[in-house]
Amino acid sequence: MSRYWYFLLLLCCTINSNAQNFSEGERKIILAGDTSSMLRVTPLTEPAGAKALKAVSKDIAYNDPLLPLLKNRMLKSVQDSSRRGVGIAAPQVGINRNLIWVQRFDKPGQPFEFYINPKIVWRSSILCQGPEGIFLLKAGEMWYVISLLWYRTPTSRERSI
């Protein structure tokens, strides 16, 4: 049994071994303007929005001091009353990192949850043609069901379907 836990701990550390703190450009975006307000969501129709969503995002270090500020500003963006959403990813606000807010309709009260460095570990083979639930996208393909693996801290692993 101890071999299993050692392997799991090694796996957890390996998965996040490439995580880095925010870059100087990302820090400028996070700290721009009124830091108690939401961040601007960049539409896919703008070149910066299209580029950000097509790029491969990087993992973020859990101890980056600006992570709580970005987390709060992203939540304000997705809950903005003029265009309320059900989820937001950091690339939508110009930060190319693996960070997302998702509204959980499967839980009582339908809370928003924040995921750090999530990974898609499974997806349904069933595709649906139609509108996407993201601010930036027009009609397109999306999977009905995916399974995410994420870490709330470097040592706590969770999975969701």
C-alpha positions as semicolon CSV with decimal commas, in nm:
position;residue;x (nm);y (nm);z (nm)
1;M;0,000;0,000;0,000
2;S;0,282;0,244;0,078
3;R;0,419;0,192;-0,276
4;Y;0,084;0,309;-0,413
5;W;0,088;0,632;-0,210
6;Y;0,450;0,699;-0,301
7;F;0,365;0,656;-0,670
8;L;0,059;0,883;-0,635
9;L;0,263;1,153;-0,461
10;L;0,535;1,124;-0,726
11;L;0,270;1,151;-0,999
12;C;0,115;1,460;-0,838
13;C;0,451;1,633;-0,816
14;T;0,546;1,534;-1,170
15;I;0,222;1,661;-1,321
16;N;0,281;2,010;-1,181
17;S;0,661;2,016;-1,215
18;N;0,646;2,259;-1,510
19;A;0,425;2,509;-1,331
20;Q;0,561;2,862;-1,322
21;N;0,465;3,196;-1,175
22;F;0,290;3,457;-1,389
23;S;0,503;3,631;-1,653
24;E;0,563;4,006;-1,648
25;G;0,300;4,055;-1,922
26;E;0,045;3,848;-1,730
27;R;0,117;4,043;-1,410
28;K;0,048;4,368;-1,599
29;I;-0,294;4,238;-1,711
30;I;-0,385;4,114;-1,361
31;L;-0,282;4,443;-1,197
32;A;-0,425;4,674;-1,468
33;G;-0,690;4,930;-1,374
34;D;-0,908;4,890;-1,068
35;T;-0,798;4,557;-0,920
36;S;-1,130;4,524;-0,736
37;S;-1,316;4,513;-1,068
38;M;-1,366;4,243;-1,332
39;L;-1,121;4,180;-1,613
40;R;-1,213;4,247;-1,976
41;V;-1,313;3,934;-2,169
42;T;-1,144;3,938;-2,509
43;P;-1,385;3,828;-2,785
44;L;-1,283;3,555;-3,025
45;T;-1,350;3,800;-3,307
46;E;-1,048;4,005;-3,198
47;P;-0,705;3,876;-3,308
48;A;-0,581;3,862;-2,947
49;G;-0,881;3,651;-2,845
50;A;-0,841;3,406;-3,131
51;K;-0,468;3,375;-3,066
52;A;-0,512;3,318;-2,691
53;L;-0,771;3,045;-2,731
54;K;-0,568;2,857;-2,991
55;A;-0,245;2,863;-2,787
56;V;-0,152;2,587;-2,545
57;S;-0,193;2,715;-2,189
58;K;0,066;2,660;-1,917
59;D;0,024;2,540;-1,561
60;I;0,052;2,799;-1,285
61;A;0,243;2,764;-0,960
62;Y;-0,001;2,729;-0,669
63;N;0,190;2,977;-0,457
64;D;0,198;3,265;-0,704
65;P;0,099;3,572;-0,498
66;L;-0,125;3,710;-0,776
67;L;-0,335;3,393;-0,810
68;P;-0,601;3,501;-0,554
69;L;-0,639;3,840;-0,726
70;L;-0,677;3,683;-1,071
71;K;-0,924;3,431;-0,926
72;N;-1,144;3,711;-0,784
73;R;-1,129;3,924;-1,099
74;M;-1,218;3,628;-1,323
75;L;-1,518;3,543;-1,104
76;K;-1,641;3,902;-1,133
77;S;-1,604;3,876;-1,512
78;V;-1,812;3,558;-1,541
79;Q;-2,079;3,691;-1,303
80;D;-2,110;4,031;-1,472
81;S;-2,483;4,104;-1,494
82;S;-2,456;4,246;-1,848
83;R;-2,329;3,911;-1,989
84;R;-2,342;3,646;-1,720
85;G;-2,175;3,318;-1,808
86;V;-2,147;2,966;-1,669
87;G;-1,770;2,942;-1,690
88;I;-1,456;3,130;-1,782
89;A;-1,099;3,028;-1,861
90;A;-0,794;3,245;-1,797
91;P;-0,711;3,276;-2,172
92;Q;-1,042;3,459;-2,215
93;V;-0,897;3,745;-2,010
94;G;-0,555;3,734;-2,174
95;I;-0,381;3,504;-1,925
96;N;-0,256;3,190;-2,099
97;R;-0,273;2,962;-1,793
98;N;-0,473;2,653;-1,698
99;L;-0,725;2,820;-1,469
100;I;-1,104;2,801;-1,497
101;W;-1,422;2,896;-1,313
102;V;-1,713;2,659;-1,379
103;Q;-2,071;2,679;-1,256
104;R;-2,165;2,335;-1,120
105;F;-2,528;2,268;-1,208
106;D;-2,493;1,919;-1,063
107;K;-2,445;2,052;-0,707
108;P;-2,698;2,208;-0,468
109;G;-2,707;2,586;-0,510
110;Q;-2,524;2,557;-0,844
111;P;-2,199;2,707;-0,708
112;F;-1,908;2,835;-0,911
113;E;-1,587;2,639;-0,850
114;F;-1,231;2,740;-0,936
115;Y;-0,996;2,482;-1,085
116;I;-0,619;2,519;-1,093
117;N;-0,427;2,332;-1,365
118;P;-0,719;2,108;-1,474
119;K;-0,658;1,831;-1,726
120;I;-0,920;1,661;-1,942
121;V;-0,867;1,290;-1,874
122;W;-1,171;1,158;-2,061
123;R;-1,434;1,285;-2,301
124;S;-1,744;1,142;-2,461
125;S;-1,725;1,047;-2,828
126;I;-2,067;1,210;-2,876
127;L;-2,042;1,555;-3,031
128;C;-2,317;1,815;-3,048
129;Q;-2,338;2,081;-3,318
130;G;-2,479;2,398;-3,171
131;P;-2,418;2,701;-2,952
132;E;-2,136;2,685;-2,701
133;G;-2,168;2,822;-2,351
134;I;-1,856;3,038;-2,372
135;F;-1,861;3,417;-2,407
136;L;-1,621;3,411;-2,698
137;L;-1,747;3,136;-2,924
138;K;-2,019;3,111;-3,184
139;A;-2,185;2,782;-3,279
140;G;-1,942;2,492;-3,288
141;E;-1,878;2,141;-3,171
142;M;-1,867;2,055;-2,804
143;W;-1,860;1,736;-2,602
144;Y;-2,158;1,647;-2,386
145;V;-1,953;1,495;-2,105
146;I;-1,593;1,536;-2,004
147;S;-1,403;1,425;-1,698
148;L;-1,160;1,668;-1,537
149;L;-0,868;1,600;-1,308
150;W;-0,752;1,898;-1,103
151;Y;-0,560;1,987;-0,791
152;R;-0,683;2,226;-0,524
153;T;-0,336;2,212;-0,370
154;P;-0,020;2,038;-0,492
155;T;-0,112;1,729;-0,287
156;S;-0,493;1,710;-0,312
157;R;-0,618;1,542;-0,628
158;E;-0,985;1,552;-0,730
159;R;-1,187;1,428;-1,023
160;S;-1,520;1,540;-1,161
161;I;-1,757;1,413;-1,429
